[in-house]
Each structure stands twice: as C-alpha cells, then as structure tokens.
Amino acid sequence: MTAGPPAPGASGGRPLPAAGRLDVWLIRRPSLDIAWDVLDPSDLSDAERKRAASFVRPRDAVTYLSAHIALRRLLGAYLRVPPREVAFVREPCPGCAEPHGRPAVAFPSPPLHFSLAHSHGMAAVAVSTAVVGVDVERLPRDETVEVCTPALHPGERAELESAPPEGRRELFGRIWTRKEAYLKALGTGLSRDPALDYLGTDPGRRPPGWTVLDVPCGPRHNAAVVVRGDSPVRPVVRRLPEEFLRARGATGSAPSPTARTSHCSSSGA
C-alpha cells in the first residue's frame, strides 16, 4: 500500500512528481445503483456538469463524472488549490498553432503535465513534470480489430497478421492504446494519421525521445502511457479508492488516504 491523495479540502497537498517520476491513477466508476447518491459534482465547472448531463446512457455519464471529479481532486491536491479552482487551458496545436492542442493546467510554475482518458467504466489520469499522454480502452471486439487494422502502421499490421487469432484482440488493444497515448502527448490526437507512427512490439522502432509503457488495469481493458524523454521513468500506478469520488458527508468520513499500487511494464511485447 502507498499513500494516496489527501481528502478534498484537506490541508497540505501531494508533492509534485520528481524528475523521472510518473504517477498514474486508475479509477473505476461506482456501481450505477449508488453512483447518483455518492458522486459529488460540485467540484466540476458548469461546462463539465452540462457535458455530463448530455450523455444518453447513464453509465457513460457516471464514467465521465467519475473521471472528471477524480481529475480535479487529484490536480487540486498536487497544486494545493481547491478542486473547483483548477483552471484548464489548451496548448497550441502542433499543426496549426490554434489553441486546441493538449489540455493543460493554467499554472505555469512549477510545470505540471497531465492526461486523462476514460472508456466503459474505467478512467486513467497520468501526472508528470514532463509531457505525458495516457489512454485506456475496453478490450476490442473482433470486428473492431478487422475494421481498424488497415489504419495502422505497416509494421503494426504485419505483427497483427502474424499473431495467432486468439491473441489479436489483446495485441491490437495494446498497440492502439499506445498509439492514442502517443498522439495525445503530441497534442494532435487522431488528426494525425495513425499509420505514420510505429507503436508495435519492438521498442527500438518506436518514436525517439519518448518512453512507452503498458499499464495493468484488469482483464477487460488495455491502457498505456507515453511520456517525453528517453531517460529511465519511474512509474507508480495506483487504483484510486471509490471513497475519493464520494460526496462530502456521503460516508460520514473523509475519503481514504490509501490506494493499491501496481507497476507498468516496458511494453516490449
């Protein structure tokens, strides 16, 4: 076990990750039968609450709320400000220089970079002092693999074609989450052709100047994180306890200050 974030509104905060350190937080949405009673949207902006209300399926709304409540509370702990006061900006797009690139916090010093992803009940937040991107996806269906494989880099397609049929879904999921995490770190997202960059099983062929790591997150999802720099990265992966998402007073106590820890792999397979 390792120390987790302080309760929202607690004094002090969480130290910023040291150079070469990468914090990854995994969040599961609460059960739908209790989510509306325990989640506290008061930390969110009006735009975030409006976005949550726009989802047709309740489970998607709960996943979104869980992810964004966790993001604001975590960043608030790192920055030592109330969660609702965490201000977000968009960095310039690498392609056109317009302000729709990577999301960033409006606190220029000290530098703090983050990335958020969520999919089908699972969310991930990566925090570092270096540029970072994270992605999490539900294990793909066979038809998804078939439809999306032609969009991949030729080297990735060759690896999928040579993989045994029973292993293609998992391999595709690993490749795709690495790719989305990398494109998020670049600030382009999928506006950049997914076929341009190799994120397959051979680390030596991947884009130079970036560290690529697979993140363990259970049997139903794939996740990956990409951080700028070739120097050794010390990743720490934690599962955020559900209590951290709860409305103040929902349990009669502050959120738990502990979280389960696991470790990233170097994604060489």
N, C-alpha and C positions, 0 to 999 in steps of 0.2 A: 504494500500500500504506500501511497505517496501523498503529500499534502496537495489538496485541490484548491480551488479559488475560494476567497473569503465570501461570506454571505453578502448579498447585495446590500449596500449601505453600511457595511462593516468598516471600522476604521482601518487605516493602513491600506494594503493592496497586495498585488502579486508582483514580484520582481520581473522586470523585462528579461526575455531570454538573452543569455550571454552570447557573444560571438560564436558561431558554430553550433548553437543550440536551436532546436526546433521543437516547439510544443504543438501537438496535435490532439484535439479534443473530439471524441465521438459522442454523439447524442442520439438516443432513441426517443421517438415521440411517446408520450404517455398513452396508455390504453384509451381508446375512444370513449369508453363509458365513464371515465373520470376526467378526461382532458379539460373539458369546459369548466369544471369546478376548480381545478388546481392551477391551470396556467394563468400567468399574470401579464396581460398585455400593456399594463400601464407604463412599462419602460420603453415601449415602442413609440415611434413617431406616428403622426396622423397618417402619413402615406403608407407606412408599414401595416397599420391596422386596416386601412382601406384595401390594401392588397390582399391581406388575409381573408377579408370578407368577400373577396371576388371569386374565390375558389368554389367550384360547383360541388366537388366531393369533400365531405368533412375531413376525411383522413389527410387530404392534401393541405387543407387549411391548418390542421393540427401540426403536421410536419413543418410547414412554413413558420408557424408561431413558435414552435419549439426551437427551431434553428435560429431565429432572429432574437428571441429572448436570450438564448444562450450566448449568441454573439455579443449582444450589447452588455450583458453582465460580465462576460469574460474580459472584453476590452475595457470596460469600466474598471475592473479590478487591476488590469495591467497599467492603465493610465491614471488610476486613483481619482476618478471622477464618477459621479452618479451615472448609471447606465443610460438614462434618457438624454444626458448631456453629451454623449459621444457623438461627435459630428462627423459626417461622411462626405467625401468629395470623390470626384472621378479624375484620375490622372489622364494626361493627353493620350489619345490613341496613337500607337506607333505608326499607323498607316496614313492618317490624315491630320493628326495633331489636334483634333477636336476633343472636347472633354467627355469622352465616353470610353476611356480605357479602364485600367484596373480600378476597382473600388479602393479607397484609402481613407485613413482617419485624418482629420484636419488638425493634427498635432505634429508640426514639423520637427520638433526636437523633444526628446530623442526619437530617432526613427523607429517606427513600429509598422511592420507589414503583416497583413492578414489575408486569408482567403476563406470563403465559405462555400459549401456545397451541400445539397440535400436531395434525397431520392427515396421514395417509397418507404417512409418511416425511419430513415437513417440520415443523420446530418454529420458533417465534419467541419471543424474550424482549425485552421493552421495559423500559428503566430510565430513570427521570427523577426529579427532585425535585418534580415536580407529579404529580397523579393521572393515571394512564395506563391504557389498555386496548389489547390487541392481539388480532388474530385472524388465523388462516391456515386456508384450506380448499382442498381439491382442487377443480379446475375442475368445476363441477356437470354432471351429466348432464341431458339434455333433460327426462326425466321428473321430476327434482328441481325444475327450473325451473317446470314445469307445476303440480306439486303445491304448491309453496311460495309462488308468486307471489301467490295470494289473501290470504296473511297479511301482505303488505307494506302500507306507507303508500299511500294512493290516488295520490299524486304519483309514487311509485316504480313503481306498477303501470302508470300511464299512459306512463311512459318506456319500460318494457319492451314494452308493446303497440305503441308507435310505432317501436321499433328493428327493423332488418332481422332476419329469422330467424337468419341466420348469426352475428349479433352478440349474441344474447340470453343465451347461456350466460355469456359473459365479462362482460356488463353486470350480470347477476344476481349473479355471483360477487363483483364489486366492491361492489355495494350490500349484499350480505349480510355480507361481512367487515367493512365499515364499521359496519354495524348491530350485529353481535356485539361488535366492539371498543368501541363506544359503550356498550352495555349492560353490558359488563364493567367499564368505567370508572365507570359509575354504581354498580355493586355489586349490580345486580338480576339480571343475566343475563336469560334468556328468561322469567323470571317476569313481566317487564314486557311488555305486548302489543307485538309488533313493528310493528303498524300505527300506533302513536302517534307515532313519530318519523321524520322525513324525513332520509334519508342518501343521496339520489339525486345527480344530476349538477350541481345548482345549489347552489353553496356558500352563497349568500345565504339559502336556505331551511332550512339545517341548524340544529340546536340552538345557540342563542347560548352563548358562553362556552367553546366547545370548538374545538380545531383538529383537522381530519380530514385524514389523509394516506394515500395508497395506497403500498404498499411493494412494490418489484420483487422477485420471488422465483422467476422462471422461468416457463416456458410451461405447467406443469401445475398451478399453484396461484395463488390470489389471496391477498393479505394486506393488512391495513390497521391503522393505529394511530390512536388518538384520545387527545389529551392536554388537560388542563384549561387554559384560558387562550386569549385572543384575540391575545396578543402574538406576534410572529414566533417560530417554533420552528425551531431549527437541528438537523434530524435527521441522524444519521450511521448508515447501515446497513452492517453487516459480516456476512460469512459466516464463521462460526466454523470453523476448520480441524478436521478429524477428529481430529488428534493431541490436541486439548484434551480429548476424551472418553476417551482411551485409559487403560487401567490403568497405573499407575506401573510402569515397567520393561518394558512390553509392546514398546516400540521401542528400549529401551536409552538413551533420552534424554528430556529434558523436553519437554512439548508446545510446539509452535511458538508464538512470541510475535507472530506476524503474522496478519492476516486481510484478505481482499479487501473493498473498500469500494465501495458504490454509494449512490444517493440516492433519497429519497422524492419523490413528486410530490404536488401540492396537491389531487389527486383532483377536478378540476373537470369530468371527463368520465366 
